[in-house]
Amino acid sequence: MIAGLPRSGSTLLCNILNQNPRFHATSTSGILEIVLAIRNQWEQIGEFKASPNMDGKNAVLKGILPSYYTTIDRPVVFDKSRGWCSHIELAEHCLGHKIKVLVPVRKITDILASFERLYRTQAHEWQFPQEKTN
């Protein structure tokens, strides 16, 4: 798993990891949202309320990540999502083993300066004429 603040270097890290033929690192992934949706909504479905099946729920949760990445021909997969840090136990439950989370770190002031540079170079693309700064 890869997590980190925006503009902290996680995309660069993924690009470096992808140079190794054993590794597959995703761009920002939405698979965590699918896992959370199933975990959080399972008991809200009427049929599962009437006939609870926690073993079935666990089997589904444990099958999501391996199934999602079944087409990847590299043995090590790094899923990138900022949300993994707050769901480490869930990831370990789904995978059945301890996980490692790579978290690039950058000073907050540098992140803010990076956003400011990005804003200044791209502001003309989305601002209305009356909002442009000279």
A tleap script that builds the chain and sets N, CA, C and O, in Angstrom:
source leaprc.protein.ff14SB
mol = sequence {
  NMET ILE ALA GLY LEU PRO ARG SER GLY SER
  THR LEU LEU CYS ASN ILE LEU ASN GLN ASN
  PRO ARG PHE HIE ALA THR SER THR SER GLY
  ILE LEU GLU ILE VAL LEU ALA ILE ARG ASN
  GLN TRP GLU GLN ILE GLY GLU PHE LYS ALA
  SER PRO ASN MET ASP GLY LYS ASN ALA VAL
  LEU LYS GLY ILE LEU PRO SER TYR TYR THR
  THR ILE ASP ARG PRO VAL VAL PHE ASP LYS
  SER ARG GLY TRP CYS SER HIE ILE GLU LEU
  ALA GLU HIE CYS LEU GLY HIE LYS ILE LYS
  VAL LEU VAL PRO VAL ARG LYS ILE THR ASP
  ILE LEU ALA SER PHE GLU ARG LEU TYR ARG
  THR GLN ALA HIE GLU TRP GLN PHE PRO GLN
  GLU LYS THR CASN
}
set mol.1.N position { 0.837 -1.158 0.000 }
set mol.1.CA position { 0.000 0.000 0.000 }
set mol.1.C position { 0.896 1.240 0.000 }
set mol.1.O position { 1.972 1.256 0.598 }
set mol.2.N position { 0.424 2.255 -0.677 }
set mol.2.CA position { 1.127 3.530 -0.711 }
set mol.2.C position { 0.123 4.602 -0.322 }
set mol.2.O position { -0.989 4.646 -0.848 }
set mol.3.N position { 0.520 5.460 0.599 }
set mol.3.CA position { -0.328 6.561 1.044 }
set mol.3.C position { 0.571 7.781 1.216 }
set mol.3.O position { 1.796 7.667 1.177 }
set mol.4.N position { -0.028 8.925 1.403 }
set mol.4.CA position { 0.748 10.137 1.634 }
set mol.4.C position { -0.069 11.356 1.282 }
set mol.4.O position { -1.076 11.274 0.578 }
set mol.5.N position { 0.379 12.475 1.779 }
set mol.5.CA position { -0.302 13.724 1.463 }
set mol.5.C position { -0.135 14.044 -0.015 }
set mol.5.O position { 0.810 13.577 -0.652 }
set mol.6.N position { -1.052 14.841 -0.565 }
set mol.6.CA position { -0.887 15.259 -1.958 }
set mol.6.C position { 0.436 16.023 -2.110 }
set mol.6.O position { 0.887 16.692 -1.180 }
set mol.7.N position { 1.043 15.914 -3.283 }
set mol.7.CA position { 2.286 16.629 -3.633 }
set mol.7.C position { 3.459 16.208 -2.742 }
set mol.7.O position { 4.419 16.964 -2.585 }
set mol.8.N position { 3.386 15.003 -2.156 }
set mol.8.CA position { 4.466 14.547 -1.269 }
set mol.8.C position { 5.434 13.585 -1.956 }
set mol.8.O position { 6.445 13.207 -1.363 }
set mol.9.N position { 5.145 13.186 -3.184 }
set mol.9.CA position { 6.059 12.317 -3.904 }
set mol.9.C position { 5.548 10.913 -4.141 }
set mol.9.O position { 6.309 10.062 -4.603 }
set mol.10.N position { 4.282 10.636 -3.842 }
set mol.10.CA position { 3.761 9.277 -4.005 }
set mol.10.C position { 3.689 8.867 -5.483 }
set mol.10.O position { 3.924 7.703 -5.806 }
set mol.11.N position { 3.373 9.791 -6.367 }
set mol.11.CA position { 3.335 9.460 -7.796 }
set mol.11.C position { 4.742 9.156 -8.301 }
set mol.11.O position { 4.937 8.211 -9.065 }
set mol.12.N position { 5.706 9.939 -7.883 }
set mol.12.CA position { 7.095 9.668 -8.250 }
set mol.12.C position { 7.524 8.302 -7.734 }
set mol.12.O position { 8.165 7.535 -8.452 }
set mol.13.N position { 7.171 7.997 -6.487 }
set mol.13.CA position { 7.501 6.692 -5.911 }
set mol.13.C position { 6.896 5.561 -6.743 }
set mol.13.O position { 7.571 4.570 -7.022 }
set mol.14.N position { 5.640 5.699 -7.137 }
set mol.14.CA position { 4.990 4.676 -7.966 }
set mol.14.C position { 5.702 4.511 -9.300 }
set mol.14.O position { 5.888 3.389 -9.770 }
set mol.15.N position { 6.099 5.615 -9.910 }
set mol.15.CA position { 6.804 5.539 -11.183 }
set mol.15.C position { 8.144 4.825 -11.036 }
set mol.15.O position { 8.535 4.057 -11.915 }
set mol.16.N position { 8.840 5.067 -9.949 }
set mol.16.CA position { 10.113 4.387 -9.695 }
set mol.16.C position { 9.875 2.895 -9.459 }
set mol.16.O position { 10.589 2.056 -10.009 }
set mol.17.N position { 8.879 2.567 -8.648 }
set mol.17.CA position { 8.579 1.156 -8.373 }
set mol.17.C position { 8.200 0.401 -9.649 }
set mol.17.O position { 8.579 -0.757 -9.821 }
set mol.18.N position { 7.465 1.047 -10.527 }
set mol.18.CA position { 7.030 0.409 -11.772 }
set mol.18.C position { 8.179 0.089 -12.720 }
set mol.18.O position { 7.993 -0.664 -13.676 }
set mol.19.N position { 9.352 0.640 -12.477 }
set mol.19.CA position { 10.509 0.313 -13.299 }
set mol.19.C position { 11.047 -1.079 -12.982 }
set mol.19.O position { 11.792 -1.653 -13.776 }
set mol.20.N position { 10.676 -1.619 -11.832 }
set mol.20.CA position { 11.086 -2.966 -11.452 }
set mol.20.C position { 10.061 -3.947 -12.026 }
set mol.20.O position { 8.867 -3.793 -11.770 }
set mol.21.N position { 10.491 -4.949 -12.793 }
set mol.21.CA position { 9.529 -5.873 -13.405 }
set mol.21.C position { 8.756 -6.737 -12.411 }
set mol.21.O position { 7.776 -7.376 -12.795 }
set mol.22.N position { 9.167 -6.773 -11.158 }
set mol.22.CA position { 8.435 -7.534 -10.142 }
set mol.22.C position { 7.302 -6.718 -9.521 }
set mol.22.O position { 6.410 -7.289 -8.893 }
set mol.23.N position { 7.321 -5.398 -9.685 }
set mol.23.CA position { 6.387 -4.521 -8.985 }
set mol.23.C position { 5.352 -3.917 -9.924 }
set mol.23.O position { 5.636 -3.607 -11.082 }
set mol.24.N position { 4.150 -3.759 -9.395 }
set mol.24.CA position { 3.093 -3.001 -10.064 }
set mol.24.C position { 2.569 -1.999 -9.045 }
set mol.24.O position { 2.039 -2.386 -8.003 }
set mol.25.N position { 2.715 -0.718 -9.344 }
set mol.25.CA position { 2.206 0.339 -8.470 }
set mol.25.C position { 1.130 1.099 -9.233 }
set mol.25.O position { 1.343 1.531 -10.365 }
set mol.26.N position { -0.018 1.256 -8.605 }
set mol.26.CA position { -1.154 1.882 -9.269 }
set mol.26.C position { -1.066 3.402 -9.209 }
set mol.26.O position { -0.343 3.967 -8.389 }
set mol.27.N position { -1.814 4.047 -10.091 }
set mol.27.CA position { -2.109 5.457 -9.866 }
set mol.27.C position { -3.134 5.446 -8.723 }
set mol.27.O position { -3.453 4.375 -8.207 }
set mol.28.N position { -3.637 6.570 -8.330 }
set mol.28.CA position { -4.579 6.576 -7.209 }
set mol.28.C position { -5.725 5.615 -7.494 }
set mol.28.O position { -6.396 5.708 -8.521 }
set mol.29.N position { -5.931 4.694 -6.564 }
set mol.29.CA position { -6.890 3.603 -6.737 }
set mol.29.C position { -8.169 3.870 -5.945 }
set mol.29.O position { -8.142 4.512 -4.895 }
set mol.30.N position { -9.272 3.373 -6.460 }
set mol.30.CA position { -10.549 3.495 -5.770 }
set mol.30.C position { -11.005 2.197 -5.130 }
set mol.30.O position { -12.124 2.128 -4.623 }
set mol.31.N position { -10.167 1.163 -5.139 }
set mol.31.CA position { -10.595 -0.141 -4.637 }
set mol.31.C position { -10.888 -0.103 -3.138 }
set mol.31.O position { -11.735 -0.860 -2.664 }
set mol.32.N position { -10.215 0.750 -2.389 }
set mol.32.CA position { -10.524 0.873 -0.954 }
set mol.32.C position { -11.978 1.282 -0.762 }
set mol.32.O position { -12.636 0.790 0.155 }
set mol.33.N position { -12.490 2.166 -1.602 }
set mol.33.CA position { -13.890 2.602 -1.495 }
set mol.33.C position { -14.846 1.439 -1.710 }
set mol.33.O position { -15.896 1.381 -1.070 }
set mol.34.N position { -14.506 0.514 -2.596 }
set mol.34.CA position { -15.335 -0.673 -2.822 }
set mol.34.C position { -15.323 -1.559 -1.586 }
set mol.34.O position { -16.369 -2.036 -1.145 }
set mol.35.N position { -14.139 -1.777 -1.030 }
set mol.35.CA position { -14.020 -2.592 0.189 }
set mol.35.C position { -14.846 -1.981 1.315 }
set mol.35.O position { -15.585 -2.684 2.004 }
set mol.36.N position { -14.717 -0.669 1.497 }
set mol.36.CA position { -15.471 0.013 2.565 }
set mol.36.C position { -16.973 -0.049 2.316 }
set mol.36.O position { -17.746 -0.241 3.254 }
set mol.37.N position { -17.389 0.108 1.078 }
set mol.37.CA position { -18.819 0.063 0.764 }
set mol.37.C position { -19.399 -1.302 1.105 }
set mol.37.O position { -20.475 -1.387 1.697 }
set mol.38.N position { -18.706 -2.359 0.742 }
set mol.38.CA position { -19.205 -3.704 1.060 }
set mol.38.C position { -19.218 -3.923 2.568 }
set mol.38.O position { -20.204 -4.406 3.124 }
set mol.39.N position { -18.117 -3.566 3.225 }
set mol.39.CA position { -18.062 -3.744 4.679 }
set mol.39.C position { -19.179 -2.968 5.382 }
set mol.39.O position { -19.812 -3.489 6.300 }
set mol.40.N position { -19.417 -1.746 4.961 }
set mol.40.CA position { -20.368 -0.881 5.653 }
set mol.40.C position { -21.828 -1.139 5.283 }
set mol.40.O position { -22.723 -0.854 6.078 }
set mol.41.N position { -22.078 -1.669 4.095 }
set mol.41.CA position { -23.451 -1.840 3.639 }
set mol.41.C position { -23.979 -3.267 3.755 }
set mol.41.O position { -25.177 -3.496 3.590 }
set mol.42.N position { -23.122 -4.207 4.032 }
set mol.42.CA position { -23.505 -5.623 4.049 }
set mol.42.C position { -24.745 -5.864 4.910 }
set mol.42.O position { -25.713 -6.476 4.459 }
set mol.43.N position { -24.707 -5.382 6.136 }
set mol.43.CA position { -25.820 -5.633 7.063 }
set mol.43.C position { -27.062 -4.797 6.758 }
set mol.43.O position { -28.113 -5.024 7.357 }
set mol.44.N position { -26.961 -3.835 5.839 }
set mol.44.CA position { -28.106 -3.010 5.475 }
set mol.44.C position { -28.993 -3.689 4.421 }
set mol.44.O position { -30.130 -3.272 4.201 }
set mol.45.N position { -28.476 -4.714 3.784 }
set mol.45.CA position { -29.232 -5.429 2.752 }
set mol.45.C position { -30.209 -6.370 3.438 }
set mol.45.O position { -29.815 -7.180 4.277 }
set mol.46.N position { -31.464 -6.263 3.084 }
set mol.46.CA position { -32.534 -7.001 3.770 }
set mol.46.C position { -32.303 -8.491 3.863 }
set mol.46.O position { -32.544 -9.092 4.911 }
set mol.47.N position { -31.842 -9.097 2.788 }
set mol.47.CA position { -31.625 -10.544 2.793 }
set mol.47.C position { -30.517 -10.950 3.766 }
set mol.47.O position { -30.590 -12.014 4.380 }
set mol.48.N position { -29.503 -10.113 3.907 }
set mol.48.CA position { -28.425 -10.427 4.851 }
set mol.48.C position { -28.839 -10.130 6.289 }
set mol.48.O position { -28.316 -10.732 7.227 }
set mol.49.N position { -29.786 -9.195 6.460 }
set mol.49.CA position { -30.340 -8.965 7.798 }
set mol.49.C position { -31.137 -10.188 8.236 }
set mol.49.O position { -31.040 -10.632 9.380 }
set mol.50.N position { -31.914 -10.717 7.320 }
set mol.50.CA position { -32.775 -11.855 7.642 }
set mol.50.C position { -31.973 -13.132 7.849 }
set mol.50.O position { -32.344 -13.978 8.662 }
set mol.51.N position { -30.891 -13.269 7.125 }
set mol.51.CA position { -30.086 -14.488 7.216 }
set mol.51.C position { -28.606 -14.102 7.230 }
set mol.51.O position { -27.930 -14.199 6.206 }
set mol.52.N position { -28.098 -13.662 8.397 }
set mol.52.CA position { -26.708 -13.192 8.476 }
set mol.52.C position { -25.713 -14.281 8.054 }
set mol.52.O position { -25.894 -15.463 8.345 }
set mol.53.N position { -24.679 -13.847 7.373 }
set mol.53.CA position { -23.647 -14.771 6.918 }
set mol.53.C position { -22.292 -14.059 7.006 }
set mol.53.O position { -21.763 -13.584 6.001 }
set mol.54.N position { -21.745 -13.994 8.216 }
set mol.54.CA position { -20.478 -13.288 8.425 }
set mol.54.C position { -19.325 -13.988 7.717 }
set mol.54.O position { -18.400 -13.326 7.247 }
set mol.55.N position { -19.364 -15.315 7.632 }
set mol.55.CA position { -18.316 -16.035 6.907 }
set mol.55.C position { -18.340 -15.653 5.430 }
set mol.55.O position { -17.292 -15.494 4.804 }
set mol.56.N position { -19.543 -15.507 4.882 }
set mol.56.CA position { -19.677 -15.085 3.493 }
set mol.56.C position { -19.153 -13.673 3.281 }
set mol.56.O position { -18.463 -13.397 2.300 }
set mol.57.N position { -19.488 -12.779 4.213 }
set mol.57.CA position { -19.005 -11.402 4.132 }
set mol.57.C position { -17.483 -11.376 4.176 }
set mol.57.O position { -16.850 -10.679 3.383 }
set mol.58.N position { -16.892 -12.132 5.100 }
set mol.58.CA position { -15.434 -12.173 5.200 }
set mol.58.C position { -14.802 -12.748 3.940 }
set mol.58.O position { -13.756 -12.274 3.496 }
set mol.59.N position { -15.428 -13.764 3.366 }
set mol.59.CA position { -14.900 -14.359 2.133 }
set mol.59.C position { -14.931 -13.348 0.986 }
set mol.59.O position { -13.988 -13.263 0.198 }
set mol.60.N position { -16.015 -12.589 0.899 }
set mol.60.CA position { -16.120 -11.563 -0.140 }
set mol.60.C position { -15.045 -10.498 0.073 }
set mol.60.O position { -14.352 -10.121 -0.873 }
set mol.61.N position { -14.901 -10.011 1.312 }
set mol.61.CA position { -13.890 -8.996 1.598 }
set mol.61.C position { -12.481 -9.502 1.284 }
set mol.61.O position { -11.658 -8.767 0.739 }
set mol.62.N position { -12.214 -10.750 1.628 }
set mol.62.CA position { -10.886 -11.321 1.385 }
set mol.62.C position { -10.639 -11.587 -0.099 }
set mol.62.O position { -9.489 -11.719 -0.516 }
set mol.63.N position { -11.683 -11.666 -0.884 }
set mol.63.CA position { -11.514 -11.934 -2.310 }
set mol.63.C position { -11.399 -10.699 -3.182 }
set mol.63.O position { -11.008 -10.803 -4.345 }
set mol.64.N position { -11.730 -9.533 -2.647 }
set mol.64.CA position { -11.770 -8.325 -3.475 }
set mol.64.C position { -10.398 -7.971 -4.049 }
set mol.64.O position { -10.248 -7.875 -5.267 }
set mol.65.N position { -9.406 -7.776 -3.197 }
set mol.65.CA position { -8.099 -7.339 -3.692 }
set mol.65.C position { -7.440 -8.377 -4.604 }
set mol.65.O position { -6.968 -8.017 -5.683 }
set mol.66.N position { -7.392 -9.663 -4.203 }
set mol.66.CA position { -6.796 -10.639 -5.127 }
set mol.66.C position { -7.541 -10.712 -6.463 }
set mol.66.O position { -6.917 -10.852 -7.515 }
set mol.67.N position { -8.853 -10.620 -6.421 }
set mol.67.CA position { -9.628 -10.667 -7.670 }
set mol.67.C position { -9.387 -9.429 -8.519 }
set mol.67.O position { -9.246 -9.524 -9.739 }
set mol.68.N position { -9.340 -8.289 -7.887 }
set mol.68.CA position { -9.153 -7.031 -8.612 }
set mol.68.C position { -7.817 -7.007 -9.350 }
set mol.68.O position { -7.726 -6.489 -10.463 }
set mol.69.N position { -6.787 -7.568 -8.729 }
set mol.69.CA position { -5.449 -7.539 -9.323 }
set mol.69.C position { -5.065 -8.847 -10.014 }
set mol.69.O position { -3.886 -9.067 -10.293 }
set mol.70.N position { -6.024 -9.707 -10.293 }
set mol.70.CA position { -5.736 -10.994 -10.914 }
set mol.70.C position { -5.121 -10.861 -12.307 }
set mol.70.O position { -4.415 -11.767 -12.751 }
set mol.71.N position { -5.371 -9.770 -12.993 }
set mol.71.CA position { -4.834 -9.593 -14.343 }
set mol.71.C position { -3.420 -9.010 -14.354 }
set mol.71.O position { -2.801 -8.905 -15.413 }
set mol.72.N position { -2.918 -8.636 -13.201 }
set mol.72.CA position { -1.566 -8.083 -13.115 }
set mol.72.C position { -0.573 -9.239 -13.097 }
set mol.72.O position { -0.689 -10.151 -12.278 }
set mol.73.N position { 0.387 -9.200 -13.985 }
set mol.73.CA position { 1.337 -10.305 -14.098 }
set mol.73.C position { 2.614 -10.095 -13.291 }
set mol.73.O position { 3.623 -10.751 -13.549 }
set mol.74.N position { 2.583 -9.198 -12.327 }
set mol.74.CA position { 3.739 -8.946 -11.471 }
set mol.74.C position { 3.418 -9.449 -10.065 }
set mol.74.O position { 2.285 -9.305 -9.606 }
set mol.75.N position { 4.392 -10.033 -9.378 }
set mol.75.CA position { 4.087 -10.667 -8.085 }
set mol.75.C position { 3.820 -9.702 -6.928 }
set mol.75.O position { 3.194 -10.093 -5.943 }
set mol.76.N position { 4.279 -8.453 -7.023 }
set mol.76.CA position { 4.097 -7.503 -5.921 }
set mol.76.C position { 3.284 -6.316 -6.431 }
set mol.76.O position { 3.649 -5.672 -7.415 }
set mol.77.N position { 2.170 -6.040 -5.740 }
set mol.77.CA position { 1.288 -4.935 -6.130 }
set mol.77.C position { 1.259 -3.898 -5.013 }
set mol.77.O position { 1.097 -4.234 -3.839 }
set mol.78.N position { 1.415 -2.653 -5.390 }
set mol.78.CA position { 1.287 -1.520 -4.468 }
set mol.78.C position { 0.032 -0.761 -4.867 }
set mol.78.O position { -0.031 -0.187 -5.954 }
set mol.79.N position { -0.971 -0.755 -3.989 }
set mol.79.CA position { -2.202 -0.015 -4.242 }
set mol.79.C position { -2.062 1.352 -3.589 }
set mol.79.O position { -1.793 1.443 -2.391 }
set mol.80.N position { -2.240 2.415 -4.365 }
set mol.80.CA position { -2.058 3.779 -3.859 }
set mol.80.C position { -3.401 4.412 -3.523 }
set mol.80.O position { -4.261 4.579 -4.388 }
set mol.81.N position { -3.563 4.758 -2.259 }
set mol.81.CA position { -4.758 5.467 -1.803 }
set mol.81.C position { -4.432 6.141 -0.477 }
set mol.81.O position { -3.861 5.519 0.419 }
set mol.82.N position { -4.789 7.391 -0.356 }
set mol.82.CA position { -4.522 8.107 0.897 }
set mol.82.C position { -5.293 7.525 2.077 }
set mol.82.O position { -4.932 7.767 3.229 }
set mol.83.N position { -6.336 6.769 1.807 }
set mol.83.CA position { -7.171 6.224 2.869 }
set mol.83.C position { -6.615 4.995 3.560 }
set mol.83.O position { -7.095 4.632 4.634 }
set mol.84.N position { -5.625 4.346 2.983 }
set mol.84.CA position { -5.140 3.103 3.584 }
set mol.84.C position { -4.617 3.289 5.003 }
set mol.84.O position { -4.744 2.381 5.824 }
set mol.85.N position { -4.036 4.435 5.308 }
set mol.85.CA position { -3.464 4.627 6.653 }
set mol.85.C position { -4.515 4.488 7.752 }
set mol.85.O position { -4.196 4.039 8.853 }
set mol.86.N position { -5.728 4.856 7.476 }
set mol.86.CA position { -6.764 4.737 8.499 }
set mol.86.C position { -7.512 3.403 8.425 }
set mol.86.O position { -8.467 3.188 9.171 }
set mol.87.N position { -7.087 2.512 7.537 }
set mol.87.CA position { -7.754 1.212 7.395 }
set mol.87.C position { -6.749 0.064 7.301 }
set mol.87.O position { -6.962 -0.901 6.566 }
set mol.88.N position { -5.670 0.176 8.040 }
set mol.88.CA position { -4.631 -0.858 8.002 }
set mol.88.C position { -5.176 -2.201 8.486 }
set mol.88.O position { -4.905 -3.237 7.879 }
set mol.89.N position { -5.940 -2.186 9.570 }
set mol.89.CA position { -6.487 -3.447 10.099 }
set mol.89.C position { -7.417 -4.112 9.088 }
set mol.89.O position { -7.404 -5.333 8.936 }
set mol.90.N position { -8.215 -3.315 8.407 }
set mol.90.CA position { -9.110 -3.851 7.382 }
set mol.90.C position { -8.309 -4.461 6.230 }
set mol.90.O position { -8.645 -5.542 5.746 }
set mol.91.N position { -7.259 -3.779 5.793 }
set mol.91.CA position { -6.415 -4.309 4.713 }
set mol.91.C position { -5.770 -5.626 5.137 }
set mol.91.O position { -5.709 -6.573 4.353 }
set mol.92.N position { -5.294 -5.683 6.364 }
set mol.92.CA position { -4.671 -6.919 6.851 }
set mol.92.C position { -5.701 -8.041 6.951 }
set mol.92.O position { -5.386 -9.196 6.662 }
set mol.93.N position { -6.917 -7.718 7.352 }
set mol.93.CA position { -7.987 -8.721 7.400 }
set mol.93.C position { -8.287 -9.238 5.988 }
set mol.93.O position { -8.424 -10.443 5.775 }
set mol.94.N position { -8.387 -8.324 5.040 }
set mol.94.CA position { -8.715 -8.718 3.669 }
set mol.94.C position { -7.611 -9.554 3.029 }
set mol.94.O position { -7.891 -10.492 2.282 }
set mol.95.N position { -6.369 -9.218 3.320 }
set mol.95.CA position { -5.253 -9.922 2.698 }
set mol.95.C position { -4.794 -11.137 3.500 }
set mol.95.O position { -4.133 -12.027 2.964 }
set mol.96.N position { -5.146 -11.173 4.778 }
set mol.96.CA position { -4.769 -12.318 5.603 }
set mol.96.C position { -3.338 -12.294 6.094 }
set mol.96.O position { -2.817 -13.317 6.539 }
set mol.97.N position { -2.697 -11.146 6.021 }
set mol.97.CA position { -1.325 -11.020 6.531 }
set mol.97.C position { -1.030 -9.556 6.846 }
set mol.97.O position { -1.780 -8.662 6.453 }
set mol.98.N position { 0.062 -9.327 7.555 }
set mol.98.CA position { 0.481 -7.963 7.864 }
set mol.98.C position { 0.840 -7.255 6.559 }
set mol.98.O position { 1.350 -7.865 5.619 }
set mol.99.N position { 0.562 -5.967 6.529 }
set mol.99.CA position { 0.897 -5.191 5.342 }
set mol.99.C position { 1.941 -4.145 5.699 }
set mol.99.O position { 2.208 -3.871 6.869 }
set mol.100.N position { 2.513 -3.581 4.668 }
set mol.100.CA position { 3.416 -2.445 4.822 }
set mol.100.C position { 2.823 -1.300 4.024 }
set mol.100.O position { 2.307 -1.495 2.923 }
set mol.101.N position { 2.901 -0.115 4.584 }
set mol.101.CA position { 2.413 1.078 3.901 }
set mol.101.C position { 3.600 2.003 3.683 }
set mol.101.O position { 4.258 2.417 4.638 }
set mol.102.N position { 3.866 2.321 2.442 }
set mol.102.CA position { 4.906 3.285 2.110 }
set mol.102.C position { 4.263 4.671 2.109 }
set mol.102.O position { 3.286 4.917 1.402 }
set mol.103.N position { 4.829 5.570 2.917 }
set mol.103.CA position { 4.252 6.905 3.049 }
set mol.103.C position { 5.344 7.943 2.792 }
set mol.103.O position { 6.154 8.221 3.677 }
set mol.104.N position { 5.372 8.515 1.587 }
set mol.104.CA position { 6.338 9.589 1.339 }
set mol.104.C position { 6.035 10.774 2.252 }
set mol.104.O position { 4.875 11.103 2.497 }
set mol.105.N position { 7.075 11.396 2.741 }
set mol.105.CA position { 6.920 12.508 3.680 }
set mol.105.C position { 7.586 13.752 3.097 }
set mol.105.O position { 8.689 13.692 2.553 }
set mol.106.N position { 6.905 14.853 3.222 }
set mol.106.CA position { 7.413 16.147 2.757 }
set mol.106.C position { 6.916 17.204 3.715 }
set mol.106.O position { 5.806 17.095 4.235 }
set mol.107.N position { 7.721 18.232 3.961 }
set mol.107.CA position { 7.305 19.297 4.873 }
set mol.107.C position { 6.028 19.953 4.355 }
set mol.107.O position { 5.869 20.171 3.154 }
set mol.108.N position { 5.128 20.260 5.275 }
set mol.108.CA position { 3.850 20.889 4.914 }
set mol.108.C position { 4.079 22.188 4.148 }
set mol.108.O position { 3.359 22.473 3.191 }
set mol.109.N position { 5.059 22.969 4.550 }
set mol.109.CA position { 5.313 24.234 3.857 }
set mol.109.C position { 5.717 23.993 2.398 }
set mol.109.O position { 5.350 24.767 1.514 }
set mol.110.N position { 6.469 22.921 2.151 }
set mol.110.CA position { 6.846 22.591 0.774 }
set mol.110.C position { 5.639 22.122 -0.035 }
set mol.110.O position { 5.525 22.433 -1.221 }
set mol.111.N position { 4.739 21.376 0.604 }
set mol.111.CA position { 3.514 20.930 -0.075 }
set mol.111.C position { 2.662 22.132 -0.449 }
set mol.111.O position { 2.167 22.221 -1.573 }
set mol.112.N position { 2.490 23.055 0.486 }
set mol.112.CA position { 1.701 24.259 0.208 }
set mol.112.C position { 2.346 25.099 -0.895 }
set mol.112.O position { 1.648 25.632 -1.757 }
set mol.113.N position { 3.671 25.219 -0.870 }
set mol.113.CA position { 4.369 25.975 -1.913 }
set mol.113.C position { 4.172 25.299 -3.269 }
set mol.113.O position { 4.031 25.980 -4.285 }
set mol.114.N position { 4.161 23.983 -3.292 }
set mol.114.CA position { 3.936 23.241 -4.531 }
set mol.114.C position { 2.532 23.500 -5.068 }
set mol.114.O position { 2.351 23.691 -6.271 }
set mol.115.N position { 1.540 23.505 -4.181 }
set mol.115.CA position { 0.175 23.825 -4.597 }
set mol.115.C position { 0.099 25.250 -5.137 }
set mol.115.O position { -0.577 25.502 -6.135 }
set mol.116.N position { 0.785 26.178 -4.485 }
set mol.116.CA position { 0.777 27.567 -4.924 }
set mol.116.C position { 1.381 27.685 -6.328 }
set mol.116.O position { 0.823 28.373 -7.183 }
set mol.117.N position { 2.512 27.022 -6.571 }
set mol.117.CA position { 3.129 27.049 -7.905 }
set mol.117.C position { 2.179 26.444 -8.935 }
set mol.117.O position { 2.019 26.983 -10.030 }
set mol.118.N position { 1.558 25.337 -8.585 }
set mol.118.CA position { 0.615 24.688 -9.485 }
set mol.118.C position { -0.549 25.623 -9.805 }
set mol.118.O position { -0.959 25.748 -10.959 }
set mol.119.N position { -1.073 26.274 -8.773 }
set mol.119.CA position { -2.175 27.222 -8.962 }
set mol.119.C position { -1.763 28.348 -9.909 }
set mol.119.O position { -2.500 28.698 -10.830 }
set mol.120.N position { -0.592 28.903 -9.675 }
set mol.120.CA position { -0.155 30.049 -10.482 }
set mol.120.C position { 0.099 29.661 -11.938 }
set mol.120.O position { -0.117 30.477 -12.834 }
set mol.121.N position { 0.549 28.440 -12.191 }
set mol.121.CA position { 0.817 28.030 -13.575 }
set mol.121.C position { -0.439 27.572 -14.297 }
set mol.121.O position { -0.479 27.583 -15.528 }
set mol.122.N position { -1.475 27.165 -13.551 }
set mol.122.CA position { -2.680 26.649 -14.199 }
set mol.122.C position { -3.922 27.485 -13.968 }
set mol.122.O position { -4.988 27.144 -14.480 }
set mol.123.N position { -3.820 28.558 -13.220 }
set mol.123.CA position { -5.003 29.363 -12.882 }
set mol.123.C position { -5.695 29.893 -14.127 }
set mol.123.O position { -6.923 29.982 -14.151 }
set mol.124.N position { -4.953 30.242 -15.147 }
set mol.124.CA position { -5.545 30.793 -16.372 }
set mol.124.C position { -6.448 29.786 -17.080 }
set mol.124.O position { -7.304 30.179 -17.872 }
set mol.125.N position { -6.272 28.513 -16.812 }
set mol.125.CA position { -7.057 27.486 -17.498 }
set mol.125.C position { -8.478 27.355 -16.955 }
set mol.125.O position { -9.353 26.849 -17.658 }
set mol.126.N position { -8.725 27.792 -15.740 }
set mol.126.CA position { -10.053 27.576 -15.180 }
set mol.126.C position { -10.692 28.818 -14.593 }
set mol.126.O position { -11.858 28.770 -14.202 }
set mol.127.N position { -9.976 29.925 -14.515 }
set mol.127.CA position { -10.569 31.121 -13.937 }
set mol.127.C position { -11.388 31.883 -14.982 }
set mol.127.O position { -11.087 31.861 -16.176 }
set mol.128.N position { -12.403 32.540 -14.507 }
set mol.128.CA position { -13.145 33.461 -15.341 }
set mol.128.C position { -12.284 34.702 -15.559 }
set mol.128.O position { -11.462 35.032 -14.704 }
set mol.129.N position { -12.453 35.395 -16.680 }
set mol.129.CA position { -11.581 36.561 -16.971 }
set mol.129.C position { -11.537 37.567 -15.840 }
set mol.129.O position { -10.469 38.106 -15.549 }
set mol.130.N position { -12.656 37.838 -15.192 }
set mol.130.CA position { -12.666 38.847 -14.145 }
set mol.130.C position { -11.939 38.383 -12.880 }
set mol.130.O position { -11.648 39.204 -12.010 }
set mol.131.N position { -11.638 37.077 -12.759 }
set mol.131.CA position { -10.944 36.576 -11.575 }
set mol.131.C position { -9.434 36.509 -11.746 }
set mol.131.O position { -8.715 36.297 -10.769 }
set mol.132.N position { -8.940 36.685 -12.964 }
set mol.132.CA position { -7.505 36.569 -13.221 }
set mol.132.C position { -6.736 37.644 -12.475 }
set mol.132.O position { -7.166 38.792 -12.359 }
set mol.133.N position { -5.590 37.229 -11.979 }
set mol.133.CA position { -4.719 38.190 -11.315 }
set mol.133.C position { -3.652 38.610 -12.306 }
set mol.133.O position { -3.233 37.814 -13.145 }
set mol.134.N position { -3.216 39.838 -12.217 }
set mol.134.CA position { -2.186 40.342 -13.138 }
set mol.134.C position { -0.857 40.403 -12.459 }
set mol.134.O position { 0.132 40.801 -13.073 }
savepdb mol mol.pdb
quit
